[in-house]
Amino acid sequence: MQEEEKPWDPLSADEVARLFATASFPWWIAGGVALELAVGKTIRSHGDMDVLILRADHLAVRERLAAWDCWAVDPPGSLRSWPVGERLDSSVHDVWCRYARNDNWRVQLMIDERDVGEWVSRRDRRVRAPLDAITRTTPTGIRYVAPHLQLFYKAKNPRSKDVFDLEAVLASGIDLNVAWLSQAIRSCYGVQHPWLERLI
């Protein structure tokens, strides 16, 4: 069985928070779990656990996970072992992590860019936001990406679960930065994107 075929047994949001509780770098739970943290309830089941980090911090993150078995996803999608101390190429945006070589996958790191105090989209550098504007925290201290940013990720090539997540967020009535999300979608994915009419 190849590494990418190994099963997932993702950490919970609480486990991720404990893992990075004293980290010196910023981190955010991302993916569908981030949207569930935003709306305050379960939306659907999840096969993995996404954690967003910034490229400037990726070596510190690897050091934090020094005892873990981490694999970088080299484009277009081949996994290779990522040793402690190796600087990843700018084309690498995903890393799969597990406790040991024979373990199931636990966390997927999503590596994004920054410019001083701003998050910058790797898909279009015009799409950016202050780091504090993309950060949300639960009452128990779990950090996660703001829903407008997570929905921007999901809007690239929406799958049925992405559409489901969008509708769940819109139906929840939570505060959503629709103006930012709409502009980001227009800039990066085009003015004909089907989600734009749902964000009016």
C-alpha positions as CSV (number, residue, x, y, z in Angstrom):
1,M,0.0,0.0,0.0
2,Q,1.4,3.4,-1.0
3,E,1.6,6.1,1.6
4,E,-1.3,8.2,0.1
5,E,-3.5,5.1,0.4
6,K,-3.0,4.7,4.1
7,P,-6.1,5.5,6.2
8,W,-6.9,8.6,8.1
9,D,-7.7,8.8,11.8
10,P,-7.8,12.6,12.2
11,L,-7.1,14.4,15.5
12,S,-10.1,16.2,17.0
13,A,-10.1,20.0,17.2
14,D,-9.4,19.7,21.0
15,E,-6.4,17.5,20.3
16,V,-5.0,20.0,17.7
17,A,-5.4,22.8,20.2
18,R,-3.5,20.9,22.8
19,L,-0.8,20.0,20.2
20,F,-0.1,23.6,19.4
21,A,-1.2,25.3,22.7
22,T,2.2,26.7,23.5
23,A,3.5,27.2,19.9
24,S,5.4,30.3,19.1
25,F,3.8,30.5,15.6
26,P,0.2,31.2,14.5
27,W,-1.9,28.2,13.5
28,W,-5.6,27.8,12.6
29,I,-7.9,24.8,12.2
30,A,-9.1,24.9,8.6
31,G,-11.4,22.9,6.3
32,G,-14.9,21.9,7.1
33,V,-14.1,21.6,10.8
34,A,-13.4,25.3,10.9
35,L,-16.8,26.0,9.5
36,E,-18.4,23.8,12.2
37,L,-16.5,25.7,14.9
38,A,-17.9,28.9,13.4
39,V,-21.5,27.8,13.3
40,G,-21.2,25.9,16.6
41,K,-22.5,22.5,15.5
42,T,-21.7,19.5,13.5
43,I,-22.4,19.9,9.8
44,R,-21.2,16.6,8.4
45,S,-18.5,13.9,8.9
46,H,-14.9,14.7,8.0
47,G,-12.2,12.4,6.7
48,D,-9.2,14.5,7.7
49,M,-8.1,17.4,9.8
50,D,-6.7,20.5,8.1
51,V,-4.5,23.0,10.0
52,L,-3.4,26.2,8.3
53,I,0.2,27.5,8.9
54,L,2.3,30.2,7.3
55,R,5.2,29.4,5.1
56,A,7.5,31.7,7.2
57,D,6.8,29.3,10.1
58,H,7.0,25.9,8.4
59,L,10.4,25.0,9.8
60,A,9.3,25.9,13.3
61,V,6.2,23.8,12.8
62,R,8.3,20.8,11.7
63,E,10.5,21.2,14.7
64,R,7.4,21.3,16.9
65,L,6.4,18.0,15.3
66,A,10.0,16.6,15.4
67,A,8.8,13.2,16.8
68,W,6.2,12.9,14.1
69,D,6.4,11.3,10.7
70,C,5.7,14.1,8.2
71,W,5.3,13.8,4.4
72,A,5.3,16.7,2.0
73,V,3.0,16.6,-1.0
74,D,5.2,17.5,-4.0
75,P,3.2,18.8,-7.0
76,P,1.3,17.3,-8.7
77,G,0.6,15.1,-5.7
78,S,3.4,12.7,-4.8
79,L,4.2,12.2,-1.1
80,R,7.8,12.2,0.2
81,S,9.2,12.1,3.7
82,W,9.9,15.6,5.1
83,P,12.8,15.5,7.6
84,V,13.3,18.1,10.4
85,G,15.3,21.1,9.1
86,E,14.5,20.8,5.4
87,R,13.1,24.0,3.9
88,L,10.2,23.2,1.6
89,D,10.0,24.6,-1.9
90,S,7.4,27.3,-2.4
91,S,5.4,25.0,-4.6
92,V,4.7,22.7,-1.7
93,H,1.4,23.7,0.1
94,D,0.4,20.4,1.8
95,V,2.0,18.2,4.4
96,W,0.5,15.0,5.8
97,C,1.5,14.1,9.4
98,R,1.2,11.0,11.6
99,Y,2.7,9.9,14.9
100,A,4.9,7.2,13.3
101,R,5.5,5.4,10.0
102,N,3.0,2.6,10.7
103,D,0.3,5.0,12.0
104,N,-2.7,6.4,10.3
105,W,-2.6,10.0,9.1
106,R,-3.7,12.5,11.7
107,V,-3.2,16.1,10.5
108,Q,-2.9,17.8,7.1
109,L,-0.9,21.0,7.2
110,M,-1.9,23.6,4.7
111,I,0.9,26.1,4.0
112,D,0.0,29.6,3.0
113,E,1.8,32.9,2.4
114,R,2.1,36.1,4.4
115,D,3.2,39.7,3.8
116,V,4.1,41.5,7.0
117,G,0.9,41.2,9.0
118,E,-1.3,40.0,6.2
119,W,-2.4,36.5,4.9
120,V,-1.8,36.4,1.2
121,S,-3.5,33.9,-1.2
122,R,-1.1,31.7,-3.1
123,R,-3.7,31.6,-5.9
124,D,-3.8,35.4,-6.4
125,R,-1.6,37.8,-4.4
126,R,-4.2,40.5,-4.8
127,V,-6.4,38.5,-2.4
128,R,-5.2,39.2,1.1
129,A,-6.4,40.1,4.6
130,P,-4.9,41.1,7.9
131,L,-4.0,38.1,10.0
132,D,-6.3,39.2,12.9
133,A,-9.2,39.5,10.4
134,I,-8.9,35.8,9.4
135,T,-8.6,34.5,13.0
136,R,-11.4,33.3,15.1
137,T,-11.2,31.6,18.5
138,T,-13.7,29.4,20.3
139,P,-14.6,30.1,24.0
140,T,-12.3,27.2,24.9
141,G,-9.3,28.7,23.0
142,I,-9.4,26.7,19.7
143,R,-8.1,28.9,16.8
144,Y,-9.7,28.5,13.4
145,V,-9.8,30.4,10.2
146,A,-12.7,32.8,9.7
147,P,-15.6,31.4,7.6
148,H,-15.2,33.9,4.8
149,L,-11.6,32.7,4.3
150,Q,-12.5,29.0,4.4
151,L,-15.3,29.4,1.9
152,F,-12.9,31.2,-0.4
153,Y,-10.7,28.0,-0.4
154,K,-13.7,25.9,-1.0
155,A,-15.0,28.1,-3.9
156,K,-12.1,27.1,-6.2
157,N,-13.7,23.9,-7.6
158,P,-16.7,23.3,-5.4
159,R,-17.6,19.7,-4.7
160,S,-21.0,18.7,-3.4
161,K,-19.7,18.8,0.2
162,D,-18.4,22.4,-0.4
163,V,-21.8,23.5,-1.6
164,F,-23.3,21.8,1.4
165,D,-20.9,23.7,3.7
166,L,-21.7,27.0,2.1
167,E,-25.5,26.5,2.5
168,A,-25.0,25.4,6.1
169,V,-23.0,28.6,6.9
170,L,-25.5,30.8,5.1
171,A,-28.4,29.1,7.0
172,S,-26.7,29.5,10.3
173,G,-27.1,33.2,10.4
174,I,-23.5,33.8,11.7
175,D,-21.7,37.0,10.8
176,L,-20.0,36.4,7.4
177,N,-17.8,38.9,5.6
178,V,-19.8,38.6,2.4
179,A,-18.2,41.7,0.8
180,W,-14.6,40.3,1.2
181,L,-15.7,36.8,0.1
182,S,-17.5,38.0,-3.0
183,Q,-14.6,40.3,-4.1
184,A,-12.1,37.5,-3.5
185,I,-14.1,35.0,-5.6
186,R,-14.5,37.6,-8.4
187,S,-10.7,38.3,-8.4
188,C,-9.5,34.7,-8.2
189,Y,-12.3,32.6,-9.8
190,G,-14.1,35.0,-12.1
191,V,-17.3,37.0,-12.2
192,Q,-19.4,34.0,-13.4
193,H,-18.8,31.9,-10.3
194,P,-22.0,30.3,-9.2
195,W,-21.6,31.2,-5.6
196,L,-21.8,34.9,-6.2
197,E,-25.5,34.9,-6.6
198,R,-25.8,33.2,-3.2
199,L,-23.8,35.9,-1.5
200,I,-26.0,38.8,-2.6
